Amino acid sequence: MTDHVEAGPGGAMTDEVGVITGDVTLTSGAGPDGTASVRIQYTGAEEWYTLTGSPAPCLPRASRPSTRT
């Protein structure tokens, strides 16, 4: 999944360059080991960074909160 978001005043912490703020693009992917990895970049840039805390364990599908309203 990939989407564009606005990283607010607190920003998003990355392993490589610290906090980034502003218009960013996030992408996530599930690994074969039951984890999800998240990468982030300034929208339109070439460089991707690892979101601190990634990869993280995925919740089993039955344990995930419902997104239906």
Summary of the structure (lengths in Angstrom):
residues: 69
radius of gyration: 13.2
end to end distance: 20.8
largest distance: 37.1
contacts: 145
relative contact order: 0.23
helix: 4%
strand: 57%
